[in-house]
């Protein structure tokens, strides 16, 4: 693993290791749906100095992202083991077929055959580099200071479409029905973010880039996977450019190192 580039990253990574300990039951193979929540978002709106605001936001959110990724990795390890057995013996056990069917349903995968479920899940059931999640959360929530972040734990700009489901934007166009979703914790918001990237057809390019990196044995890169986010915003490629600018300007790829270590530990 490369040396972490900044003392702040080293401090946040130490906090993330504690987050991994919190979700150790998930890593050992228990359901991610039983995983704990996250601490409340700190009062970031009271911080006036930009560098201090960014540091506080990263120090808070990074362990949450790593914890949710650890939940996913518990399932990813089993999935990789099933794939290895299938590649070697050309067979999938009855228990593994049941498990694949459950995970296929969890990840909105339309496939009845176990072999198709395995192939589809290898592209969907995977983590996202913390650098990418941190950059998008920073952009979408104003480094955790937006109304939707402070009142609804919404860090990624998620909408909902049932009246009363969330917060009504102050500048919502006349006739529009969308609201900004409210989450019970930032961990829930991060889980929804990862679920969206792993299942929605708009982010198939991201999943393709990630699968190619896995096939080549390369570490996942937030800068690279950002290329699959053109449809995350109506701004398209300028949004992708902004995500990459935030990653580079704040040295966020330094925070990916523990993720790489965990992802290659099986």
Secondary structure, 3 states (H helix, E strand, C coil): CCCCCCHHHHHHHHHHHHHHHHCHHHHCCCCHHHCCCCCCCCCHHHCCCHHHHHHHHHHHHHHHHHHHHHHHHHHHHHHHHHHHHHHHHCCCCHHHHHHHHHHHHHCCCCCCCHHHHHHHHHHHCCCCCHHHHHHHHHHHHCCCCCHHHHHHCCCCCCEECCCCCEECCCCCCCCCCCEEECCCCHHHHHHHHHHHHHHCHHHHHHHHHHHHHHHHCCCCCHHHHHHHCCCCCCCCHHHHHHHHHHHHHCCHHHHHHHHHHHHCCC
